[in-house]
Amino acid sequence: MAESWDASYDPGSQSEDSYHFERFHIEPIYDAFVCPLTKQVMRDPVTLENGQTFDREAIERWFRECRESGRKLVCPLTQKELKSADLNPSIALRNTIEEWTARNEAVQLDMARRSLNTTSPESDVLQSLKYVEYICRKNRSNKHVVRNAELIPMIVETLKSSSRRVRCKALETLKIVVEEDADNKAIVAEGDTVRTIVKFLSHEQSKEREEAVSLLHELSKSEALCEKIGSINGAILILVGMTSSKSENILTVEMAEKTLENLEKCDNNVRQMAESGRLQPLLNQLLEGPPETKLSMASYLGELVLSSDVKVHVASTVGSSLIDIMRSGNTQSREAALKALNQISSSCGPSAKVLIEAGILPPLVNDLFTVGSSQLPMRLKEVAATILANIVSSDYEFDSIPVGTDHQTLVSEDIVHRLLHLISNTGPSIECKLLQVLVGLTSSPATVLNVVTAIKSSGATTSLVQFIEVPQKDLRVASIKLLQNLSRHMGQELANALRGTVGQLGSLIRVITENIGITEEQAAAVGLLAELPERDLGLTRQMLDEGAFQQIFVRVVRIRQGETRGIRFVTPYLEGLVQVLARVTFVLAEEPDAIAFCRENNLVALFIELLQSNGLDNVQMVSAMALENLSQESKNLTKLPELPPPGFCGSIFPCFSRQPVITGLCRLHRGTCSLRDSFCLLEGQAVEKLVALLDHTNEKVVEAALAAISTLLDDGVDIEQGVMVLCEAEGIKPILDVLLEKRTENLRRRAVWAVERLLRTDDIAYEVSGDPNLSTALVDAFQHADYRTRQIAERALKHVDKIPNFSGVFANMG
């Protein structure tokens, strides 16, 4: 066979293969078989009026060319004019040729069969594959011959060849063999052949991938084989990857796309495509399929894990359809729709907005509140509550969307009352979701006040606080987050509810101080406690009695030392801890135990250290506020020296009495001071650190720092020495700059007060009197500030001689 078939020609040229096989014959060829025009064996011999015989296709082409060129019809051999173009079939000759061809093809097919094995030379295997391909292309009926000759399993076997050329040719040949032949496709699909073909999709050689995907495309035209192709692990995933690949041949991409379109006939394949990121087939079936298919696709959609971008696309495509099913379907359909909507709306604000605009809120709220025979089972009400919680977590104006028959909105008093009633009369799972709904509504400045009003009018504060003690963590977290949101607007009510012997305050402290990595629950719990009124003496006293401040102090120290785990919530947690710890400094005058606690733990040193928490504005601000409170108390805690009584002569003749010189006294408070015991800010570089904060970008931090510094200039201390302390800390210019910048009205008020105290020192007044900017700032405050600040600004202007001091003039005149 190798000697008979020349293997030197290009194996990729189909026309050369055909020419080669046409000219190779086992039996001798007769001249009568050959068409004079094509020089090839005739397939449909016909005879002209002069007796000459040609192949029908060839002589018809000859006649057509004669007419198109305007020539007379002549015989191609004799060149004599023909009277008629009639063609008479040579039936006998055609039968003879067909018998002769069949005998030749049978022999050649047998030769090919013997060469289709792994031990034959590569050239013989290639020639055999080409011959099979040739006869199948030549006549479709030959595919039946190939099947009966059991050549298909032999071709499949060559897919395991070590030769890439053989493998590629085998894939190409199989494609030709199975084209438009269901029986051949069934034989190819037997065993692991489809799996083998799929493996070629991952090969590095692009030619093998191209041939493999072409063969799979042909096989996928059989609906019976679609499920088998899809059942091969990774087949659909690879095909989906090929359709989105930028490195693949464009023809390969198109063929992969067409293959996937064929595979969509099977529901299981559609599910796999969705898992692989090709969602459109599933969405199409959900929109256009029969009811049972819609149900199946909706159920599966509820199980898929989707990215945010995909959720938005799904919501835009099928959101309205799912809402319609949820509104009017049977229980099974509504369950599938609800679960799909839950998946789409979860953790994705943009998709939630799409669903809101599609009208999800009214039927959702109706499902939650409906009771009686038409109500949803409680497990589905939980799903509905979950969806509503997902929806309200998006940034949307819920006070403008009607959800009830009387144009009520989600934040209408009646709707909130009904939500609170449901919370009180359902199980922990749905309670958790409904609390999350309220968390979402109270997270928005636009709706929180409506919810606060409804909660106050319902008297539900105490019942909401009781959730702090429940064992279910998710439910407890949701309740604490809700209470944290409410605490900014009803802090006193919550403080009143937490005080007493019921135990919620203790439970809250246990959550905050639990020795685990910092969690969202702990951050929310300490945030709640931090927002309660800091001057509520009863609450602070109870926290002192229960040792809460000591536990919180320890947690702050551990965070500063890097001993705690949990980075995500460490900032809000630390901010809350510091704010709660600062509570104790607001009751120093009324609560001796608070002073004792501050002394025992050297709290002033901790707050001075926290001033340097760069990037944590709230920590710096609260620390400065705490230092202001501590410093205000210093003049009451300073131990004044006890002077000995004068002697007898001294009491009669004061000139004989001399005051003893006492050293080591605080220059500011004129007594014995220390950082730990009297909270004096002259130690621990507190003044320098507070001055540094006057240049902070956050006005609230600057205001708190300036308030703390102002305690050095307050009544009851040596103001002159306070000014000297600020001069030594280079704090005079920063204070003046705060006044000049006029950042907020509060800052201006505090700065005017401090500057007036500074200007009582003649040297400073003389030095700044020529600064026009300072004079302008004081004049502006004198003209436009509140009444008390205008009075202080007037005194400051007198210090720099910008306003005459008439009282002094009248005194001199007198």
C-alpha positions in Angstrom: 0.0 0.0 0.0 2.8 2.3 0.8 4.3 1.7 -2.6 0.9 2.3 -4.3 0.0 5.5 -2.4 2.5 8.3 -2.8 2.8 10.0 0.6 4.8 13.0 -0.6 1.9 15.4 -1.3 0.5 17.9 1.1 -1.8 16.1 3.6 -3.9 19.1 4.1 -5.0 19.5 0.5 -8.4 17.9 0.0 -8.4 18.4 -3.8 -5.0 16.6 -4.2 -6.3 13.8 -2.0 -9.3 13.4 -4.2 -7.2 13.5 -7.4 -4.9 10.9 -5.9 -7.6 8.5 -4.9 -9.5 9.0 -8.2 -6.4 7.9 -10.1 -5.5 4.9 -7.9 -7.3 1.7 -8.9 -6.9 -2.0 -8.1 -8.5 -3.2 -11.3 -7.3 -1.9 -14.6 -9.2 1.2 -15.9 -10.9 1.0 -19.3 -10.8 4.0 -21.7 -14.6 3.9 -22.0 -14.8 4.8 -18.3 -12.8 8.0 -18.6 -14.4 11.4 -19.6 -12.5 12.9 -22.5 -12.9 16.4 -20.9 -11.9 15.7 -17.2 -9.7 12.6 -17.8 -11.4 11.1 -14.7 -13.7 8.2 -14.3 -17.2 9.3 -15.1 -20.0 9.3 -12.5 -22.9 10.1 -14.8 -22.0 9.2 -18.4 -24.2 10.8 -21.1 -24.1 10.5 -24.9 -24.4 13.2 -27.6 -26.2 12.9 -30.9 -22.9 12.0 -32.6 -22.3 9.1 -30.2 -19.5 10.6 -28.1 -19.8 10.0 -24.4 -18.9 12.5 -21.6 -19.5 12.9 -17.9 -22.8 14.9 -17.5 -21.3 17.7 -15.3 -18.4 18.2 -17.7 -20.4 18.4 -20.9 -23.0 20.7 -19.4 -20.2 23.0 -18.3 -18.8 22.9 -21.9 -22.2 23.9 -23.4 -22.5 26.7 -20.9 -19.2 28.1 -21.8 -20.1 28.0 -25.5 -23.3 29.9 -25.0 -21.6 32.5 -22.7 -18.9 33.2 -25.3 -21.4 33.3 -28.2 -19.9 30.3 -30.0 -21.9 27.5 -31.7 -22.5 24.3 -29.9 -19.8 21.9 -31.1 -18.6 18.4 -29.9 -15.4 18.9 -27.8 -13.8 15.9 -29.6 -14.8 16.3 -33.2 -15.3 20.1 -33.1 -18.3 19.6 -35.4 -21.5 21.6 -34.8 -24.3 19.8 -33.0 -27.9 20.2 -34.0 -29.1 19.5 -30.4 -27.8 19.8 -26.9 -29.8 16.7 -25.8 -28.0 14.4 -23.4 -28.9 10.7 -23.4 -28.0 8.8 -20.2 -25.7 5.8 -20.7 -27.3 3.6 -18.1 -25.4 0.4 -18.9 -22.1 2.2 -18.8 -22.9 3.9 -15.6 -23.8 0.6 -13.9 -20.6 -0.9 -15.1 -18.6 2.0 -13.8 -20.4 1.8 -10.4 -19.7 -1.9 -10.1 -16.1 -1.4 -11.0 -15.8 1.6 -8.6 -17.4 -0.5 -5.8 -14.9 -3.3 -6.3 -12.0 -0.8 -6.2 -13.3 1.0 -3.2 -13.9 -2.2 -1.3 -10.3 -3.3 -1.9 -8.9 0.2 -1.0 -11.1 0.3 2.1 -9.7 -3.1 3.2 -6.2 -1.8 2.7 -7.0 1.3 4.8 -8.5 -0.9 7.5 -5.3 -2.9 7.8 -3.2 0.3 8.2 -5.4 1.8 10.9 -3.5 0.6 14.0 -0.8 2.1 16.2 2.0 -0.2 14.8 1.6 1.0 11.2 4.0 3.8 10.0 2.7 7.3 10.4 2.4 7.8 6.6 0.2 4.7 6.2 -2.1 5.7 9.0 -2.4 9.2 7.5 -3.2 7.8 4.1 -5.8 5.5 5.5 -7.5 8.4 7.4 -7.4 10.5 4.3 -9.1 7.7 2.2 -11.9 7.3 4.7 -12.4 11.0 4.7 -12.3 11.0 0.8 -15.0 8.3 0.4 -17.3 9.9 3.0 -17.0 13.2 1.2 -17.5 11.6 -2.2 -20.8 9.9 -1.3 -22.8 10.1 1.9 -23.8 6.5 1.6 -20.2 5.5 2.1 -20.5 6.5 5.8 -22.7 3.4 6.1 -19.9 1.4 4.5 -17.4 2.8 6.9 -19.7 2.0 9.9 -20.3 -1.6 8.7 -16.5 -2.1 8.1 -16.1 -1.2 11.8 -13.6 1.5 10.9 -15.0 4.1 13.4 -13.5 2.4 16.6 -10.2 2.0 14.7 -10.2 5.7 13.9 -11.0 6.5 17.5 -8.1 4.4 18.6 -5.7 6.6 16.5 -6.5 9.5 18.8 -4.1 7.9 21.2 -1.2 8.0 18.7 2.0 9.7 19.7 2.0 11.6 16.4 0.3 15.0 16.5 -0.3 14.8 12.7 -2.2 11.5 13.2 -4.2 12.8 16.1 -5.2 16.0 14.2 -6.2 14.0 11.1 -8.1 11.5 13.2 -10.2 14.3 14.7 -10.8 15.8 11.3 -11.8 12.4 9.8 -14.2 11.6 12.7 -15.9 14.9 12.1 -16.5 14.0 8.4 -17.6 10.5 9.3 -20.3 11.7 11.8 -21.6 14.7 9.8 -25.4 14.3 9.3 -25.2 10.6 10.5 -26.8 9.9 13.8 -25.7 6.2 13.9 -22.0 7.1 13.4 -22.3 9.8 16.1 -23.7 7.2 18.5 -20.8 4.9 17.8 -18.2 7.7 18.3 -19.9 8.6 21.6 -19.5 5.0 23.0 -17.1 4.4 25.9 -14.7 7.3 26.8 -14.4 8.7 23.4 -16.1 12.0 24.2 -13.9 12.4 27.3 -10.8 11.9 25.1 -12.1 14.5 22.6 -12.7 17.0 25.5 -9.1 16.4 26.7 -7.9 17.8 23.4 -9.5 21.1 24.3 -6.8 21.7 26.8 -3.9 20.8 24.6 -1.2 23.3 23.9 -1.4 22.8 20.1 -4.1 25.1 18.7 -4.6 22.8 15.7 -5.7 19.9 18.0 -8.0 22.3 19.9 -9.5 23.5 16.7 -10.2 20.1 15.3 -11.5 18.8 18.7 -14.0 21.7 19.1 -15.2 21.2 15.5 -15.8 17.5 16.2 -17.6 18.3 19.5 -19.8 20.9 17.7 -20.8 18.2 15.2 -21.6 15.7 18.0 -23.5 18.3 19.9 -26.0 18.6 17.0 -27.4 15.3 18.4 -29.7 16.1 21.3 -29.0 12.6 22.7 -25.3 13.4 23.0 -25.7 16.9 24.5 -26.2 15.4 28.0 -23.2 13.1 27.6 -20.9 16.0 26.5 -22.1 18.1 29.4 -21.5 15.2 31.8 -17.7 15.2 31.1 -16.1 17.0 34.0 -14.8 20.4 32.8 -16.1 20.2 29.3 -18.5 23.1 29.6 -16.1 25.1 31.7 -13.4 24.8 29.1 -15.7 25.7 26.2 -17.0 28.8 28.1 -13.3 29.7 28.7 -12.6 29.4 25.0 -15.5 31.7 24.0 -14.0 34.5 26.1 -10.3 33.9 25.2 -8.5 36.6 23.4 -5.6 34.2 22.4 -7.8 31.6 20.6 -8.3 31.5 16.8 -11.5 33.3 16.0 -12.9 30.3 14.2 -12.2 28.2 17.2 -14.0 30.7 19.4 -17.0 30.7 17.0 -17.1 26.9 17.0 -17.0 26.8 20.8 -19.8 29.3 20.9 -22.0 27.2 18.5 -21.2 24.1 20.5 -22.4 25.7 23.7 -25.6 26.9 22.0 -26.3 23.3 21.0 -25.6 22.1 24.5 -28.3 24.5 25.9 -30.9 21.9 24.9 -30.1 20.1 28.2 -31.1 21.7 31.5 -28.2 20.3 33.3 -25.9 21.9 30.8 -27.6 25.2 31.3 -26.9 24.9 35.0 -23.2 24.1 34.4 -22.9 27.1 32.1 -24.3 29.3 34.8 -21.8 27.9 37.3 -19.1 28.7 34.7 -20.2 32.3 34.3 -22.4 31.9 31.2 -25.7 32.9 32.7 -27.7 34.0 29.7 -29.0 30.6 28.7 -30.4 30.2 32.2 -31.9 33.6 32.1 -33.4 33.0 28.7 -35.1 29.8 29.9 -36.3 31.6 33.0 -37.9 34.2 30.8 -39.2 32.1 27.9 -39.3 28.4 29.1 -42.4 26.4 30.1 -43.5 26.7 33.7 -41.6 23.7 34.9 -38.4 25.0 33.3 -38.9 28.4 34.8 -39.3 26.8 38.2 -36.2 24.7 37.8 -34.1 27.7 36.6 -35.3 29.9 39.4 -34.5 27.3 42.0 -31.0 26.9 40.6 -30.5 30.6 40.4 -31.1 30.7 44.1 -28.2 28.3 44.7 -25.7 30.1 42.6 -22.9 32.3 44.0 -22.8 35.4 41.9 -20.4 38.4 41.7 -21.8 41.9 42.2 -21.7 42.8 38.5 -23.5 39.6 37.5 -26.2 40.2 40.2 -26.9 43.6 38.7 -27.2 42.0 35.2 -29.5 39.2 36.5 -31.7 41.7 38.4 -32.0 43.8 35.3 -32.8 40.8 33.1 -35.2 38.6 35.2 -35.9 40.7 38.3 -39.4 41.7 37.1 -40.2 38.1 36.1 -39.1 36.8 39.5 -41.2 39.4 41.3 -44.2 38.4 39.2 -43.7 34.7 40.2 -43.3 35.8 43.8 -46.6 37.8 43.6 -48.8 35.3 41.9 -47.3 31.8 41.7 -48.0 28.8 43.8 -46.1 28.1 47.0 -43.4 26.1 45.3 -42.9 28.8 42.6 -42.9 31.6 45.2 -40.3 29.7 47.2 -38.0 29.4 44.2 -38.5 33.1 43.2 -37.9 34.3 46.8 -34.6 32.3 47.1 -33.4 33.6 43.7 -34.3 37.2 44.7 -32.4 36.7 48.0 -29.3 35.6 46.1 -29.5 38.5 43.7 -30.1 41.2 46.4 -27.5 39.9 48.8 -24.6 42.3 49.5 -25.1 44.3 46.4 -26.6 47.8 46.5 -26.9 48.3 42.8 -28.9 45.1 42.2 -31.1 46.0 45.2 -31.9 49.3 43.5 -32.8 47.6 40.3 -35.2 45.3 42.2 -36.7 48.3 44.0 -37.4 50.0 40.7 -38.9 46.8 39.4 -41.5 47.0 42.3 -40.3 44.4 44.8 -41.2 46.3 48.0 -45.0 46.1 48.0 -45.4 42.3 47.4 -42.4 41.7 49.8 -44.0 43.7 52.6 -47.4 42.1 51.9 -45.8 38.6 52.2 -44.4 39.5 55.6 -47.6 40.9 57.1 -50.2 38.7 55.5 -51.8 36.2 58.0 -54.4 33.6 57.5 -54.9 30.9 54.9 -52.9 32.8 52.2 -49.9 33.6 54.3 -46.5 32.2 53.5 -45.0 29.5 55.7 -42.7 30.9 58.3 -39.5 29.6 56.6 -40.5 31.6 53.5 -41.3 34.7 55.6 -37.7 34.4 56.9 -36.5 34.5 53.3 -38.7 37.5 52.6 -37.4 39.3 55.6 -33.8 38.5 54.5 -34.5 40.0 51.1 -36.0 43.1 52.7 -32.9 43.4 54.9 -30.7 43.2 51.8 -32.8 45.8 50.1 -32.8 48.4 52.9 -29.0 48.1 53.2 -28.8 49.9 49.9 -28.6 53.7 49.6 -32.2 54.5 48.6 -34.9 57.0 49.7 -37.3 54.5 51.3 -39.4 57.3 52.7 -40.6 58.0 49.2 -41.6 54.5 48.1 -45.2 53.4 48.9 -45.5 49.9 50.2 -49.0 49.9 51.6 -52.6 50.6 50.4 -52.6 54.0 52.1 -49.4 55.2 50.5 -47.4 54.1 53.5 -43.7 53.7 53.3 -41.3 51.4 55.1 -40.6 54.2 57.7 -44.3 55.1 58.2 -45.2 54.7 61.9 -47.8 52.0 61.2 -45.3 49.9 59.2 -42.6 50.2 61.8 -45.1 49.2 64.5 -46.0 46.1 62.5 -42.3 45.2 62.1 -41.8 45.6 65.8 -44.9 43.4 66.5 -43.5 40.7 64.2 -40.2 40.9 66.0 -41.9 40.2 69.3 -44.0 37.3 68.0 -41.7 35.2 65.8 -38.7 32.9 66.2 -35.0 34.0 66.5 -34.2 33.5 62.8 -36.9 35.8 61.4 -36.4 38.2 64.4 -32.7 38.6 63.3 -33.7 39.4 59.8 -36.3 41.9 60.8 -33.9 43.6 63.2 -31.5 43.9 60.3 -34.3 45.6 58.3 -34.5 48.2 61.1 -30.7 48.4 61.2 -30.7 49.4 57.5 -33.5 51.9 57.9 -31.7 53.6 60.9 -28.4 53.7 59.1 -29.7 56.4 56.8 -29.9 60.0 58.0 -33.0 60.4 55.9 -35.1 57.7 57.6 -33.6 57.2 61.1 -35.7 59.9 62.8 -38.9 58.3 61.4 -38.0 55.0 62.9 -36.9 56.6 66.2 -40.3 58.3 66.5 -42.1 55.0 65.8 -40.1 53.1 68.4 -40.7 55.7 71.0 -44.4 55.8 70.3 -44.6 52.0 70.4 -42.8 51.7 73.8 -40.5 49.0 72.3 -37.3 50.4 73.7 -37.1 48.0 76.7 -38.0 44.9 74.6 -35.3 45.8 72.0 -32.7 46.2 74.8 -33.5 42.7 76.1 -32.1 41.2 72.9 -28.6 42.0 74.2 -28.9 38.9 76.5 -30.1 36.3 73.9 -27.7 33.4 73.2 -28.1 33.5 69.4 -25.1 35.5 68.2 -26.6 36.8 64.9 -29.7 38.0 66.7 -27.6 39.7 69.4 -25.4 41.4 66.8 -28.4 42.7 64.9 -30.0 44.1 68.0 -26.8 45.8 69.2 -26.2 47.4 65.8 -29.8 48.7 65.8 -29.4 50.1 69.4 -26.1 51.7 68.3 -27.9 53.5 65.4 -30.6 54.6 67.8 -28.3 55.7 70.6 -27.4 58.9 68.7 -31.0 60.0 68.8 -32.5 58.4 72.0 -29.4 57.9 74.2 -31.1 58.9 77.4 -34.0 56.4 76.8 -31.4 53.6 76.2 -29.4 54.6 79.2 -32.5 54.5 81.4 -33.3 51.0 80.0 -29.8 49.7 80.6 -29.5 50.9 84.2 -30.9 48.8 87.0 -30.7 45.2 88.1 -32.0 43.5 84.9 -28.5 42.8 83.7 -28.4 44.1 80.1 -25.6 46.5 81.0 -23.5 43.7 82.4 -24.2 41.6 79.3 -23.1 44.5 77.1 -19.9 44.9 79.0 -19.2 41.1 78.7 -19.6 41.3 74.9 -17.2 44.3 74.8 -14.5 42.8 76.9 -14.7 39.1 75.8 -11.2 38.0 75.3 -11.3 37.0 71.6 -10.3 38.7 68.4 -12.0 42.0 67.9 -15.4 41.3 66.2 -18.1 43.4 64.6 -20.3 42.6 67.6 -17.8 44.1 70.0 -17.2 47.2 67.9 -21.0 47.8 67.7 -21.5 47.1 71.4 -18.8 49.6 72.5 -20.1 52.1 69.9 -23.5 51.8 71.5 -22.1 52.4 75.0 -20.0 55.3 73.7 -23.0 57.2 72.4 -24.9 57.2 75.7 -25.0 60.6 77.6 -21.6 60.9 79.1 -22.9 63.0 82.1 -25.4 60.3 83.1 -24.1 59.9 86.7 -26.2 56.8 87.4 -25.0 54.9 84.4 -21.3 55.8 85.1 -21.7 55.0 88.8 -23.1 51.5 87.9 -20.2 50.9 85.5 -17.8 51.8 88.3 -19.5 49.5 90.7 -19.4 46.6 88.2 -15.8 47.2 87.3 -16.6 48.0 83.7 -14.1 50.8 83.4 -11.2 48.7 84.7 -11.9 46.0 82.1 -12.1 48.6 79.3 -8.9 50.2 80.5 -7.1 46.9 80.2 -8.5 46.3 76.7 -7.2 49.8 75.6 -3.7 49.0 77.0 -3.6 45.7 75.3 -4.5 47.2 71.9 -1.8 49.8 72.4 0.7 47.0 73.1 -0.4 45.0 70.1 -1.7 42.1 72.1 -5.1 41.8 70.5 -6.2 40.1 67.2 -8.6 41.4 64.5 -7.6 44.2 62.3 -10.9 44.9 60.5 -12.8 46.3 63.4 -9.9 47.6 65.6 -10.4 51.3 64.7 -14.1 51.6 65.6 -13.5 49.3 68.6 -10.6 51.4 70.0 -12.5 54.6 69.3 -15.5 53.3 71.3 -13.3 52.0 74.2 -11.6 55.4 74.6 -14.9 57.2 74.5 -16.4 54.9 77.1 -13.3 55.3 79.3 -13.5 59.1 79.0 -17.0 58.9 80.6 -15.4 58.6 84.0 -13.7 62.0 83.6 -17.1 63.8 83.3 -18.2 62.9 86.9 -15.0 63.7 88.8 -16.7 66.4 90.8 -19.6 64.3 91.9 -18.0 60.8 92.2 -14.9 60.2 94.5 -14.7 56.7 93.1 -14.1 58.1 89.7 -11.1 60.1 91.0 -9.7 57.0 92.7 -10.0 55.0 89.5 -8.2 57.6 87.5 -5.4 57.8 90.1 -5.0 54.0 90.4 -4.7 53.5 86.7 -2.8 56.8 86.0 -5.5 57.5 83.4 -4.1 61.0 82.6 -0.9 59.4 81.3 -2.9 57.1 79.0 -4.9 59.9 77.5 -1.7 61.9 77.0 -0.2 58.9 75.1 -3.4 58.6 73.0 -3.0 62.2 71.8 -0.4 60.8 69.5 -2.7 58.3 67.8 -2.2 59.7 64.4 -4.9 58.8 61.9 -7.4 58.2 64.7 -9.1 61.6 64.9 -11.8 60.5 67.3 -9.3 59.0 69.7 -7.3 62.2 69.7 -10.4 64.3 70.2 -11.9 62.3 73.0 -8.5 62.0 74.7 -8.1 65.8 74.6 -11.7 66.2 76.0 -10.8 63.8 78.9 -7.6 65.7 79.6 -9.7 68.9 79.8 -12.0 67.3 82.4 -9.0 66.0 84.4 -7.2 69.3 84.3 -10.3 71.2 85.4 -10.2 69.1 88.5 -6.5 69.7 89.2 -7.1 72.9 91.2 -9.4 71.0 93.5 -6.9 68.1 94.0 -3.7 70.2 94.5 -2.5 70.0 98.1 -1.9 73.6 99.2 1.0 74.1 101.7 0.2 74.5 105.3 1.9 77.6 106.6 2.9 77.8 110.4 1.0 80.3 112.5 2.9 83.6 113.3 4.5 84.0 116.7 3.3 86.3 119.5 5.3 89.3 118.2 4.5 88.5 114.7 0.8 88.6 115.4 1.1 92.0 117.1 3.8 93.5 114.9 3.5 92.1 111.3 6.8 93.6 110.5 8.5 91.0 112.7 6.7 88.1 110.8 8.4 86.6 107.7 6.6 84.0 105.4 8.7 80.8 105.1 10.0 79.9 101.6 8.4 76.6 100.3 9.9 74.9 97.3 8.6 72.2 95.0 5.2 73.7 94.5 3.3 73.7 91.2 3.8 77.1 89.5 0.3 76.9 88.1 -1.8 75.5 91.0 0.5 76.9 93.8 0.4 73.5 95.6 1.8 70.0 95.5 0.9 68.5 92.1 1.6 65.3 90.2 0.4 63.7 87.0 -1.1 60.7 88.7 -2.7 62.2 91.8 -3.8 65.7 90.8 -3.9 65.3 87.0 -1.6 68.3 86.4 -0.9 68.8 82.7 2.5 70.4 83.4 4.0 66.9 83.5 4.3 64.2 80.9 4.8 66.7 78.0 1.0 67.0 77.9 1.1 70.7 76.9 3.5 70.2 74.0 1.3 67.3 72.6 -1.8 69.4 72.9 -0.2 72.3 71.2 0.8 70.0 68.3 -2.8 69.1 67.8 -3.8 72.8 67.2 -2.4 72.3 63.6 -4.7 69.3 63.0 -6.9 69.2 59.9 -10.0 68.1 61.9 -11.6 71.1 63.5 -13.1 69.0 66.3 -9.7 67.7 67.3 -8.4 71.3 67.3 -11.4 72.5 69.4 -10.8 69.7 72.0 -7.1 70.4 72.2 -7.7 74.1 72.6 -10.3 73.5 75.4 -7.7 71.4 77.3 -5.0 74.0 76.8 -7.4 76.7 78.1 -7.5 75.0 81.5 -4.0 76.4 82.0 -5.5 79.9 81.7 -8.7 79.4 83.7 -9.8 81.1 86.8 -8.4 79.4 89.9 -4.9 79.0 88.5 -2.0 81.4 88.1 -2.9 82.7 84.7 0.5 84.5 84.3 2.3 81.2 84.9 -0.1 79.5 82.5 0.9 81.9 79.8 4.6 81.3 80.6 4.0 77.5 80.3 2.5 78.1 76.9 5.4 80.3 75.9 7.8 77.6 76.8 5.8 75.0 74.8 5.8 77.4 71.9 2.0 77.5 72.0 1.2 81.2 71.7 1.5 81.4 67.9 -0.6 78.3 67.3 -3.4 79.7 69.5 -3.3 83.0 67.6 -3.4 81.1 64.3 -6.6 79.3 65.3 -8.2 82.6 65.8 -7.0 83.9 62.5 -8.2 80.9 60.5 -11.8 81.3 61.7 -12.6 77.6 60.8 -15.8 77.2 62.8 -17.8 79.4 65.2 -17.0 77.2 68.2 -13.3 77.4 67.4 -13.5 81.2 67.2 -15.3 81.4 70.5 -12.7 79.3 72.3 -9.8 81.1 70.5 -11.1 84.6 71.5 -11.4 83.4 75.1 -7.8 82.1 75.1 -6.3 85.0 73.3 -7.9 87.5 75.7 -6.2 85.6 78.6 -2.9 85.7 76.7 -3.1 89.4 76.1 -3.4 90.1 79.8 0.4 89.7 79.7 1.8 93.1 78.7 4.8 91.7 76.8 2.5 89.5 74.6 0.0 92.4 74.1 2.8 94.7 73.1 4.3 92.2 70.7 1.1 91.4 68.8 -0.5 94.9 68.9 1.0 95.7 65.5 -0.4 92.6 63.8 -3.3 93.9 61.6 -4.5 90.3 61.0 -5.0 89.7 64.7 -6.7 93.0 65.2 -9.1 92.3 62.2 -10.0 88.9 63.7 -10.8 90.4 67.1 -12.8 93.2 65.5 -14.7 90.7 63.5 -15.5 88.7 66.6 -16.4 91.9 68.4 -18.9 92.7 65.7 -20.4 89.4 64.6 -19.9 86.8 67.4 -22.4 85.8 70.1 -22.9 88.2 73.0 -20.4 86.7 75.5 -17.7 86.3 72.8 -18.2 90.0 71.8 -17.6 91.0 75.4 -14.4 89.0 75.6 -13.3 90.3 72.2 -13.8 93.9 73.5 -11.5 93.2 76.5 -8.9 91.7 74.1 -9.0 94.8 71.9 -8.5 97.0 75.0 -5.4 95.0 75.8 -3.9 95.9 72.5 -5.2 99.5 72.7 -7.6 99.2 69.8 -10.5 100.3 72.0 -9.9 103.0 74.7 -10.1 101.7 78.3 -12.4 104.4 79.6 -12.6 102.9 83.1 -8.9 103.4 83.5 -9.1 107.1 82.3 -11.9 107.8 84.8 -9.9 106.2 87.6 -6.8 108.4 86.9 -9.0 111.5 86.7 -10.4 110.7 90.1 
